[in-house]
Amino acid sequence: MTGRAKLYLVVAAIAAVLVAWLVLKPGGDRLAVDLVDTFPGAKAKRPTAEIFHVVDATLAGDTRRAIATDDPSRIVWTATVPDRAWLKVAIGLREQAWTMPGDGVLFQVGVVGGGGHFDDLVSLVVNPFANPADRTWHDLVLDLSHYAGQSVDIVFNTYSSPPPAPGTPPKDDRNGDLAVWGAPRIVVR
């Protein structure tokens, strides 16, 4: 083997190692679906598409591209889930809501698979008026690997109040309900 052939072989080996490191490094997420980009084609926007807006939302100095709504709502995307998929999204209430009396917003994320059953991945109440720790983005990282290879519905719900205590009627306090879904996306790890 000539010196030049050895050099090409070494350069190719280094390039292969570099590519493998970039693809497999820990924390190296690869974007599969940007849900803000695909928002116009979402399967459902309830109660109407007009209540949603794509915005640059800033919470505690951190700006993210987001989907905003001021009403109880549901957004549904249909997606085929890749192997090693995770759903990443940040939730919060816009800063104007932080000083508005209210009981917060219940955020719910779930998946509807082939059987039509809703799997609740997370339900979380955010109330920055009553809880100063909620005056920021709440980053959620949800494992979708159970649904790999399946076409599923990814569902984002907001509700105007926390779930009622057993035996009490539900509330509908919409004061300060300025919900945002920050940078929602499906990534592969």
SEMAR-306963 format. One record per atom (N, C-alpha, C, O): residue number from 1; residue in one letter; atom name; x, y, z. Coordinates in steps of 0.1 Angstrom, whole numbers, plus 2048, in hexadecimal, padded with zeros to 3 digits. Example, Ala and Ser with C-alpha at 12.3 -4.5 7.8 and 13.67 -1.06 7.14 Angstrom:
1,a,N,884,7C7,84E
1,a,CA,87B,7D3,84E
1,a,C,884,7DF,84E
1,a,O,88E,7DF,855
2,s,N,880,7EA,847
2,s,CA,889,7F5,847
2,s,C,881,800,84F
2,s,O,886,80B,850
***
This chain:
1,m,N,809,7F4,800
1,m,CA,800,800,800
1,m,C,809,80C,800
1,m,O,813,80D,808
2,t,N,806,816,7F8
2,t,CA,80E,822,7F6
2,t,C,80B,82B,802
2,t,O,801,82A,809
3,g,N,814,835,804
3,g,CA,812,83F,80E
3,g,C,805,847,80C
3,g,O,7FE,84B,816
4,r,N,802,84A,800
4,r,CA,7F6,852,7FD
4,r,C,7EA,849,800
4,r,O,7E0,84F,805
5,a,N,7EA,83C,7FD
5,a,CA,7DE,834,800
5,a,C,7DC,833,80F
5,a,O,7D1,833,814
6,k,N,7E7,832,817
6,k,CA,7E6,831,825
6,k,C,7E0,83E,82B
6,k,O,7D8,83E,834
7,l,N,7E5,849,825
7,l,CA,7DF,856,829
7,l,C,7D0,857,827
7,l,O,7C9,85B,82F
8,y,N,7CC,853,81B
8,y,CA,7BD,853,818
8,y,C,7B6,849,821
8,y,O,7AB,84D,826
9,l,N,7BC,83E,825
9,l,CA,7B5,835,82E
9,l,C,7B4,83B,83C
9,l,O,7AA,839,842
10,v,N,7BE,841,840
10,v,CA,7BE,848,84E
10,v,C,7B3,853,84E
10,v,O,7AC,854,857
11,v,N,7B3,85B,843
11,v,CA,7A9,866,842
11,v,C,79B,860,842
11,v,O,792,866,849
12,a,N,799,856,83B
12,a,CA,78C,84F,83A
12,a,C,788,84A,848
12,a,O,77C,84B,84C
13,a,N,791,844,84F
13,a,CA,78E,83E,85C
13,a,C,78B,849,866
13,a,O,781,848,86E
14,i,N,792,854,865
14,i,CA,78F,860,86E
14,i,C,782,865,86B
14,i,O,77A,869,874
15,a,N,77E,867,85E
15,a,CA,771,86C,85A
15,a,C,766,863,85F
15,a,O,75C,868,863
16,a,N,768,856,85E
16,a,CA,75E,84C,862
16,a,C,75C,84D,871
16,a,O,750,84D,876
17,v,N,766,84F,879
17,v,CA,765,850,887
17,v,C,75E,85D,88B
17,v,O,755,85D,894
18,l,N,761,868,884
18,l,CA,75B,875,886
18,l,C,74C,874,883
18,l,O,744,879,88B
19,v,N,748,86E,878
19,v,CA,73A,86D,875
19,v,C,733,864,87F
19,v,O,728,868,883
20,a,N,739,859,883
20,a,CA,733,851,88D
20,a,C,731,858,89A
20,a,O,727,857,8A1
21,w,N,73B,860,89E
21,w,CA,73A,868,8AB
21,w,C,72F,872,8AA
21,w,O,727,873,8B3
22,l,N,72E,879,89F
22,l,CA,723,883,89D
22,l,C,715,87D,89D
22,l,O,70C,883,8A3
23,v,N,714,871,898
23,v,CA,707,86A,897
23,v,C,703,864,8A5
23,v,O,6F7,864,8A9
24,l,N,70D,85E,8AB
24,l,CA,70A,856,8B7
24,l,C,70D,85D,8C4
24,l,O,70B,857,8CF
25,k,N,713,869,8C4
25,k,CA,717,86F,8D1
25,k,C,70B,871,8DA
25,k,O,6FF,873,8D6
26,p,N,70D,870,8E7
26,p,CA,702,872,8F1
26,p,C,6FC,880,8F0
26,p,O,704,88A,8EE
27,g,N,6EF,881,8F1
27,g,CA,6E9,88E,8F1
27,g,C,6E7,893,8E3
27,g,O,6E2,89E,8E1
28,g,N,6EC,88C,8D9
28,g,CA,6EC,890,8CB
28,g,C,6DE,88D,8C5
28,g,O,6DD,884,8BD
29,d,N,6D4,895,8C8
29,d,CA,6C7,893,8C2
29,d,C,6C7,897,8B3
29,d,O,6CD,8A0,8AF
30,r,N,6C0,88F,8AB
30,r,CA,6BE,892,89D
30,r,C,6AF,895,89C
30,r,O,6A6,88D,8A0
31,l,N,6AC,8A0,896
31,l,CA,69E,8A5,894
31,l,C,697,89C,88A
31,l,O,69C,89A,87F
32,a,N,68C,896,88E
32,a,CA,684,88E,885
32,a,C,678,896,880
32,a,O,675,896,874
33,v,N,671,89D,889
33,v,CA,665,8A5,885
33,v,C,664,8B1,88E
33,v,O,664,8B0,89A
34,d,N,664,8BD,887
34,d,CA,662,8CA,88E
34,d,C,653,8CC,88E
34,d,O,64E,8CF,884
35,l,N,64D,8CB,89A
35,l,CA,63E,8CD,89A
35,l,C,639,8DB,898
35,l,O,62E,8DD,895
36,v,N,642,8E5,89A
36,v,CA,63E,8F3,897
36,v,C,63E,8F4,888
36,v,O,634,8FA,882
37,d,N,648,8EF,881
37,d,CA,648,8EF,872
37,d,C,63C,8E8,86C
37,d,O,636,8EC,862
38,t,N,638,8DD,872
38,t,CA,62D,8D5,86D
38,t,C,61F,8D9,872
38,t,O,615,8D3,86F
39,f,N,61F,8E3,87B
39,f,CA,613,8E8,881
39,f,C,608,8EB,877
39,f,O,5FC,8E7,879
40,p,N,60B,8F2,86C
40,p,CA,600,8F4,862
40,p,C,5F9,8E8,85D
40,p,O,5ED,8E8,85A
41,g,N,600,8DC,85D
41,g,CA,5FA,8D0,858
41,g,C,5F5,8C7,863
41,g,O,5F2,8BB,861
42,a,N,5F4,8CC,870
42,a,CA,5F0,8C4,87B
42,a,C,5E2,8BE,878
42,a,O,5DA,8C4,872
43,k,N,5E0,8B2,87C
43,k,CA,5D3,8AB,87A
43,k,C,5C7,8B2,880
43,k,O,5BC,8B2,87B
44,a,N,5C9,8B7,88C
44,a,CA,5BE,8BE,893
44,a,C,5C3,8CA,89B
44,a,O,5CE,8CA,8A1
45,k,N,5BB,8D5,89B
45,k,CA,5BE,8E1,8A2
45,k,C,5B1,8E5,8A8
45,k,O,5A8,8EB,8A1
46,r,N,5AF,8E2,8B5
46,r,CA,5A1,8E4,8BB
46,r,C,5A2,8EE,8C6
46,r,O,5AC,8EE,8CD
47,p,N,598,8F6,8C8
47,p,CA,58B,8F5,8C1
47,p,C,58B,8FB,8B3
47,p,O,584,8F7,8AB
48,t,N,594,905,8B0
48,t,CA,596,90A,8A3
48,t,C,5A5,90D,8A0
48,t,O,5AC,90F,8AA
49,a,N,5A9,90D,894
49,a,CA,5B7,910,890
49,a,C,5BA,91F,894
49,a,O,5C6,922,896
50,e,N,5B1,927,895
50,e,CA,5B3,936,897
50,e,C,5B8,939,8A5
50,e,O,5BD,944,8A8
51,i,N,5B7,92F,8AF
51,i,CA,5BB,932,8BC
51,i,C,5CA,930,8BE
51,i,O,5D0,933,8C9
52,f,N,5D1,92A,8B4
52,f,CA,5DF,927,8B5
52,f,C,5E7,931,8AD
52,f,O,5E3,937,8A3
53,h,N,5F3,934,8B2
53,h,CA,5FC,93D,8AB
53,h,C,60B,938,8AD
53,h,O,60E,934,8B8
54,v,N,612,938,8A3
54,v,CA,621,935,8A4
54,v,C,628,942,8A8
54,v,O,626,94C,8A1
55,v,N,62F,941,8B3
55,v,CA,636,94D,8B8
55,v,C,644,94A,8BD
55,v,O,647,93E,8BE
56,d,N,64B,955,8BF
56,d,CA,658,953,8C6
56,d,C,654,957,8D4
56,d,O,652,963,8D7
57,a,N,654,94E,8DD
57,a,CA,650,950,8EB
57,a,C,65C,951,8F4
57,a,O,665,948,8F4
58,t,N,65D,95B,8FD
58,t,CA,668,95D,906
58,t,C,663,95B,914
58,t,O,65A,962,918
59,l,N,668,951,91B
59,l,CA,665,94F,929
59,l,C,672,950,931
59,l,O,67C,948,92E
60,a,N,673,958,93B
60,a,CA,67F,95A,943
60,a,C,68C,95C,93B
60,a,O,696,956,93E
61,g,N,68A,964,930
61,g,CA,696,967,928
61,g,C,69A,95C,91D
61,g,O,6A3,95E,916
62,d,N,692,951,91D
62,d,CA,695,946,913
62,d,C,68A,946,908
62,d,O,67E,944,90B
63,t,N,68E,949,8FC
63,t,CA,685,94A,8F1
63,t,C,685,93D,8E9
63,t,O,68F,938,8E5
64,r,N,679,939,8E6
64,r,CA,677,92C,8DE
64,r,C,66C,92F,8D4
64,r,O,662,936,8D7
65,r,N,66D,928,8C8
65,r,CA,662,928,8BF
65,r,C,657,91F,8C5
65,r,O,65A,914,8C9
66,a,N,64B,924,8C5
66,a,CA,640,91D,8CC
66,a,C,633,91E,8C5
66,a,O,631,926,8BC
67,i,N,62A,916,8CA
67,i,CA,61C,917,8C6
67,i,C,614,91C,8D2
67,i,O,615,916,8DD
68,a,N,60D,927,8D1
68,a,CA,606,92E,8DC
68,a,C,5F7,92C,8DA
68,a,O,5F2,92C,8CF
69,t,N,5F0,92B,8E6
69,t,CA,5E2,92B,8E6
69,t,C,5DD,932,8F3
69,t,O,5E4,931,8FD
70,d,N,5D2,938,8F3
70,d,CA,5CC,93E,8FF
70,d,C,5BF,937,903
70,d,O,5B9,93C,90C
71,d,N,5BC,92C,8FD
71,d,CA,5B0,925,900
71,d,C,5B3,916,902
71,d,O,5BE,911,8FE
72,p,N,5AA,90F,909
72,p,CA,5AC,900,90A
72,p,C,5AC,8FB,8FB
72,p,O,5A5,900,8F2
73,s,N,5B5,8F2,8F9
73,s,CA,5B8,8EE,8EB
73,s,C,5BD,8E0,8EA
73,s,O,5C1,8D9,8F3
74,r,N,5BE,8DC,8DD
74,r,CA,5C4,8CF,8D9
74,r,C,5CA,8D1,8CC
74,r,O,5C4,8D6,8C2
75,i,N,5D6,8CC,8CB
75,i,CA,5DE,8CB,8BE
75,i,C,5E1,8BC,8BC
75,i,O,5E6,8B6,8C5
76,v,N,5DF,8B7,8B0
76,v,CA,5E2,8A9,8AD
76,v,C,5EB,8A8,8A0
76,v,O,5E7,8AE,896
77,w,N,5F6,8A2,8A1
77,w,CA,5FF,89F,896
77,w,C,5FF,890,893
77,w,O,5FF,888,89D
78,t,N,5FF,88B,887
78,t,CA,601,87D,884
78,t,C,60F,87C,87F
78,t,O,614,883,877
79,a,N,616,872,885
79,a,CA,624,870,882
79,a,C,628,861,883
79,a,O,622,85A,88B
80,t,N,631,85D,87A
80,t,CA,637,850,87B
80,t,C,643,851,884
80,t,O,64C,859,881
81,v,N,643,84A,88F
81,v,CA,64D,84B,899
81,v,C,65A,843,895
81,v,O,659,837,893
82,p,N,665,84A,894
82,p,CA,672,843,891
82,p,C,677,83B,89D
82,p,O,673,83D,8A8
83,d,N,681,832,89B
83,d,CA,687,82B,8A6
83,d,C,68F,836,8AE
83,d,O,694,840,8A9
84,r,N,68F,833,8BC
84,r,CA,696,83B,8C5
84,r,C,691,84A,8C6
84,r,O,699,853,8C7
85,a,N,684,84B,8C4
85,a,CA,67E,858,8C3
85,a,C,67A,85E,8D1
85,a,O,676,856,8DA
86,w,N,67B,86B,8D2
86,w,CA,677,872,8DE
86,w,C,66F,87E,8DA
86,w,O,672,884,8D0
87,l,N,665,882,8E2
87,l,CA,65E,88E,8E0
87,l,C,664,899,8EA
87,l,O,664,896,8F6
88,k,N,668,8A4,8E4
88,k,CA,66D,8AF,8EC
88,k,C,664,8BB,8EB
88,k,O,661,8BF,8DF
89,v,N,660,8C1,8F6
89,v,CA,658,8CD,8F5
89,v,C,65A,8D4,903
89,v,O,65C,8CE,90D
90,a,N,659,8E1,902
90,a,CA,659,8E9,90E
90,a,C,64B,8EF,910
90,a,O,644,8F3,906
91,i,N,646,8F0,91C
91,i,CA,639,8F6,91F
91,i,C,63A,901,928
91,i,O,644,902,930
92,g,N,631,90A,927
92,g,CA,631,916,931
92,g,C,625,91F,92E
92,g,O,61E,91D,924
93,l,N,624,92A,936
93,l,CA,61B,934,934
93,l,C,622,941,931
93,l,O,62C,944,938
94,r,N,61E,948,927
94,r,CA,625,955,923
94,r,C,626,95E,92F
94,r,O,61D,95E,938
95,e,N,630,966,92F
95,e,CA,633,96F,93A
95,e,C,628,978,93F
95,e,O,627,97B,94A
96,q,N,61F,97C,935
96,q,CA,614,985,939
96,q,C,60B,97E,943
96,q,O,604,984,94B
97,a,N,60B,970,943
97,a,CA,602,968,94C
97,a,C,608,967,95A
97,a,O,600,964,964
98,w,N,614,96B,95C
98,w,CA,61B,968,969
98,w,C,614,970,975
98,w,O,615,96C,980
99,t,N,60F,97C,972
99,t,CA,609,984,97C
99,t,C,5FA,985,97B
99,t,O,5F3,98D,982
100,m,N,5F4,97C,973
100,m,CA,5E5,97C,972
100,m,C,5E0,971,97B
100,m,O,5E3,965,979
101,p,N,5D7,974,984
101,p,CA,5D1,96A,98C
101,p,C,5CA,95F,984
101,p,O,5C3,962,97A
102,g,N,5CC,953,987
102,g,CA,5C6,948,980
102,g,C,5CB,93B,986
102,g,O,5D3,93B,98F
103,d,N,5C6,930,982
103,d,CA,5C9,923,987
103,d,C,5D3,91A,97E
103,d,O,5D5,90F,981
104,g,N,5D8,921,974
104,g,CA,5E2,91A,96B
104,g,C,5DB,912,960
104,g,O,5CF,912,95E
105,v,N,5E4,90B,959
105,v,CA,5E0,903,94D
105,v,C,5E5,8F5,94F
105,v,O,5F0,8F3,954
106,l,N,5DC,8EC,94C
106,l,CA,5E0,8DD,94C
106,l,C,5E5,8DA,93E
106,l,O,5DD,8DB,934
107,f,N,5F2,8D7,93C
107,f,CA,5F7,8D2,92F
107,f,C,5F7,8C3,92F
107,f,O,5FA,8BD,93A
108,q,N,5F3,8BD,924
108,q,CA,5F3,8AE,923
108,q,C,5F8,8AB,916
108,q,O,5F5,8B0,90B
109,v,N,602,8A1,916
109,v,CA,607,89C,909
109,v,C,604,88D,909
109,v,O,606,886,913
110,g,N,600,888,8FE
110,g,CA,5FD,87A,8FD
110,g,C,5FE,875,8EE
110,g,O,601,87C,8E5
111,v,N,5FD,868,8ED
111,v,CA,5FE,861,8E0
111,v,C,5F2,858,8DE
111,v,O,5EE,851,8E8
112,v,N,5EC,858,8D2
112,v,CA,5E2,84F,8CE
112,v,C,5E8,846,8C4
112,v,O,5EB,84A,8B9
113,g,N,5E9,839,8C8
113,g,CA,5EE,82F,8BE
113,g,C,5E4,828,8B6
113,g,O,5D8,82D,8B5
114,g,N,5E8,81D,8AF
114,g,CA,5DF,816,8A6
114,g,C,5D2,811,8AC
114,g,O,5C8,811,8A5
115,g,N,5D2,80E,8B9
115,g,CA,5C6,809,8C0
115,g,C,5BC,814,8C4
115,g,O,5B1,811,8C8
116,g,N,5C0,821,8C2
116,g,CA,5B7,82C,8C5
116,g,C,5B7,830,8D4
116,g,O,5B0,839,8D8
117,h,N,5C0,829,8DC
117,h,CA,5C1,82C,8EA
117,h,C,5CA,838,8EC
117,h,O,5D5,839,8E7
118,f,N,5C6,842,8F5
118,f,CA,5CE,84D,8F8
118,f,C,5D8,84A,903
118,f,O,5D3,846,90E
119,d,N,5E5,84B,901
119,d,CA,5EF,849,90B
119,d,C,5F4,856,910
119,d,O,5FA,85E,909
120,d,N,5F1,859,91D
120,d,CA,5F5,866,923
120,d,C,604,865,926
120,d,O,608,85D,92F
121,l,N,60C,86D,91F
121,l,CA,61A,86D,922
121,l,C,61E,876,92D
121,l,O,627,873,935
122,v,N,617,882,92E
122,v,CA,619,88B,939
122,v,C,60D,894,93B
122,v,O,607,898,931
123,s,N,60A,898,947
123,s,CA,600,8A2,94A
123,s,C,606,8AB,955
123,s,O,60A,8A6,95F
124,l,N,607,8B8,953
124,l,CA,60D,8C1,95C
124,l,C,606,8CE,95C
124,l,O,603,8D4,952
125,v,N,604,8D3,969
125,v,CA,5FD,8E0,96B
125,v,C,609,8EA,96C
125,v,O,612,8E8,974
126,v,N,607,8F5,964
126,v,CA,611,900,965
126,v,C,609,90C,96A
126,v,O,5FF,910,964
127,n,N,60D,912,975
127,n,CA,606,91E,97B
127,n,C,610,928,980
127,n,O,613,928,98C
128,p,N,615,930,978
128,p,CA,620,93A,97C
128,p,C,61B,945,986
128,p,O,623,94B,98D
129,f,N,60E,947,986
129,f,CA,608,951,98F
129,f,C,60A,94C,99E
129,f,O,60F,953,9A6
130,a,N,606,940,9A0
130,a,CA,607,93A,9AD
130,a,C,614,933,9B1
130,a,O,618,932,9BC
131,n,N,61C,930,9A6
131,n,CA,628,928,9A9
131,n,C,634,92F,9A1
131,n,O,635,92C,995
132,p,N,63C,938,9A7
132,p,CA,646,93F,9A0
132,p,C,650,935,998
132,p,O,656,939,98F
133,a,N,651,929,99D
133,a,CA,65A,91F,996
133,a,C,655,91C,988
133,a,O,65C,916,980
134,d,N,648,91F,985
134,d,CA,643,91C,978
134,d,C,645,928,96E
134,d,O,640,928,963
135,r,N,64D,932,972
135,r,CA,650,93D,96A
135,r,C,65C,93B,961
135,r,O,666,942,961
136,t,N,65B,930,959
136,t,CA,665,92C,950
136,t,C,660,921,947
136,t,O,654,91D,948
137,w,N,668,91C,93E
137,w,CA,664,911,935
137,w,C,666,904,93E
137,w,O,66F,903,946
138,h,N,65D,8FB,93C
138,h,CA,65E,8ED,941
138,h,C,662,8E4,936
138,h,O,659,8E1,92E
139,d,N,66E,8DF,935
139,d,CA,672,8D6,92A
139,d,C,66E,8C8,92D
139,d,O,670,8C2,938
140,l,N,667,8C2,923
140,l,CA,662,8B5,924
140,l,C,669,8AC,919
140,l,O,66B,8B1,90E
141,v,N,66E,8A1,91D
141,v,CA,675,897,914
141,v,C,66D,88A,916
141,v,O,66F,884,921
142,l,N,666,886,90C
142,l,CA,65D,87A,90D
142,l,C,661,86F,904
142,l,O,662,872,8F8
143,d,N,662,863,909
143,d,CA,667,858,901
143,d,C,65B,853,8F8
143,d,O,650,84F,8FD
144,l,N,65E,852,8EB
144,l,CA,654,84D,8E1
144,l,C,659,840,8DC
144,l,O,652,83B,8D3
145,s,N,663,83A,8E1
145,s,CA,669,82D,8DB
145,s,C,65F,822,8DB
145,s,O,65F,819,8D3
146,h,N,655,822,8E4
146,h,CA,64B,818,8E5
146,h,C,642,818,8D8
146,h,O,63C,80D,8D4
147,y,N,642,823,8D1
147,y,CA,63A,824,8C5
147,y,C,642,824,8B8
147,y,O,63D,827,8AD
148,a,N,64F,820,8B9
148,a,CA,657,81F,8AD
148,a,C,651,818,8A2
148,a,O,64C,80D,8A3
149,g,N,652,81E,896
149,g,CA,64C,817,88A
149,g,C,63D,819,888
149,g,O,638,816,87D
150,q,N,636,81F,892
150,q,CA,628,820,891
150,q,C,624,82E,88C
150,q,O,62B,838,88F
151,s,N,619,82F,885
151,s,CA,613,83C,883
151,s,C,60A,83F,88E
151,s,O,600,838,891
152,v,N,60C,84A,895
152,v,CA,605,84E,8A1
152,v,C,600,85C,8A1
152,v,O,605,864,898
153,d,N,5F7,860,8A9
153,d,CA,5F3,86E,8AB
153,d,C,5FA,873,8B8
153,d,O,5F9,86D,8C2
154,i,N,602,87E,8B6
154,i,CA,608,885,8C1
154,i,C,5FE,890,8C5
154,i,O,5FA,898,8BD
155,v,N,5FA,890,8D2
155,v,CA,5EF,899,8D6
155,v,C,5F4,8A2,8E1
155,v,O,5F9,89E,8EB
156,f,N,5F2,8AF,8DF
156,f,CA,5F4,8BA,8E9
156,f,C,5E7,8C0,8ED
156,f,O,5E0,8C5,8E5
157,n,N,5E4,8BF,8FA
157,n,CA,5D8,8C5,900
157,n,C,5DB,8D0,90A
157,n,O,5E5,8CF,911
158,t,N,5D3,8DA,90A
158,t,CA,5D4,8E4,916
158,t,C,5C5,8E5,91B
158,t,O,5BC,8E5,914
159,y,N,5C5,8E5,929
159,y,CA,5B8,8E7,930
159,y,C,5B9,8F3,938
159,y,O,5C3,8F7,93D
160,s,N,5AD,8FA,93A
160,s,CA,5AD,907,941
160,s,C,5AF,906,950
160,s,O,5B1,911,956
161,s,N,5AF,8FB,956
161,s,CA,5B1,8FA,964
161,s,C,5B7,8EC,967
161,s,O,5B6,8E3,95F
162,p,N,5BC,8EB,973
162,p,CA,5C1,8DD,978
162,p,C,5B5,8D4,979
162,p,O,5AA,8D8,979
163,p,N,5B8,8C7,979
163,p,CA,5AD,8BD,97B
163,p,C,5A6,8BF,988
163,p,O,5AD,8C3,992
164,p,N,599,8BE,988
164,p,CA,592,8C0,995
164,p,C,594,8B5,99F
164,p,O,598,8AA,99B
165,a,N,592,8B8,9AC
165,a,CA,593,8AE,9B6
165,a,C,587,8A5,9B4
165,a,O,57D,8A9,9AF
166,p,N,589,898,9B8
166,p,CA,57E,88F,9B7
166,p,C,571,894,9BD
166,p,O,571,899,9C9
167,g,N,566,893,9B6
167,g,CA,559,897,9BB
167,g,C,556,8A6,9B9
167,g,O,54B,8AB,9BD
168,t,N,560,8AE,9B3
168,t,CA,55D,8BC,9B1
168,t,C,55C,8BE,9A2
168,t,O,563,8B8,99A
169,p,N,554,8C8,99E
169,p,CA,553,8CB,990
169,p,C,55F,8D1,98A
169,p,O,567,8D8,991
170,p,N,562,8CF,97D
170,p,CA,56E,8D6,977
170,p,C,56C,8E5,977
170,p,O,561,8EA,976
171,k,N,578,8EC,977
171,k,CA,578,8FA,976
171,k,C,57B,8FE,968
171,k,O,581,8F6,960
172,d,N,578,90B,965
172,d,CA,57C,910,958
172,d,C,581,91E,959
172,d,O,57B,928,954
173,d,N,58C,920,961
173,d,CA,592,92C,964
173,d,C,59D,92F,959
173,d,O,5A8,929,959
174,r,N,59A,937,94F
174,r,CA,5A3,93A,944
174,r,C,5AC,946,946
174,r,O,5B3,94A,93D
175,n,N,5AB,94D,951
175,n,CA,5B2,959,954
175,n,C,5C1,955,954
175,n,O,5C6,94D,95C
176,g,N,5C9,95C,94C
176,g,CA,5D7,95A,94B
176,g,C,5DC,94D,944
176,g,O,5E7,949,945
177,d,N,5D2,947,93D
177,d,CA,5D6,93B,935
177,d,C,5DC,93D,928
177,d,O,5D6,93C,91E
178,l,N,5E9,942,928
178,l,CA,5F0,946,91C
178,l,C,5FB,93B,919
178,l,O,606,93D,91B
179,a,N,5F6,92F,915
179,a,CA,5FE,923,914
179,a,C,607,924,908
179,a,O,603,929,8FD
180,v,N,613,91E,909
180,v,CA,61C,91D,8FE
180,v,C,623,90F,8FE
180,v,O,627,90A,909
181,w,N,624,909,8F2
181,w,CA,62B,8FC,8F0
181,w,C,638,900,8E9
181,w,O,638,904,8DD
182,g,N,643,900,8F0
182,g,CA,650,904,8EB
182,g,C,658,8FA,8E3
182,g,O,65B,8EF,8E9
183,a,N,65C,8FD,8D7
183,a,CA,665,8F5,8CF
183,a,C,661,8E6,8CF
183,a,O,66A,8DD,8D2
184,p,N,654,8E2,8CC
184,p,CA,651,8D4,8CC
184,p,C,657,8CD,8C1
184,p,O,656,8D2,8B5
185,r,N,65D,8C1,8C3
185,r,CA,663,8BA,8B8
185,r,C,665,8AB,8BC
185,r,O,666,8A8,8C8
186,i,N,666,8A3,8B2
186,i,CA,669,895,8B4
186,i,C,678,893,8B0
186,i,O,67C,897,8A5
187,v,N,680,88E,8B9
187,v,CA,68E,88C,8B6
187,v,C,692,87D,8B7
187,v,O,68B,875,8BE
188,v,N,69D,879,8B1
188,v,CA,6A3,86C,8B2
188,v,C,6B0,86D,8BA
188,v,O,6B8,875,8B7
189,r,N,6B1,865,8C4
189,r,CA,6BD,865,8CC
189,r,C,6C6,85A,8C9
189,r,O,6D1,858,8CF
***
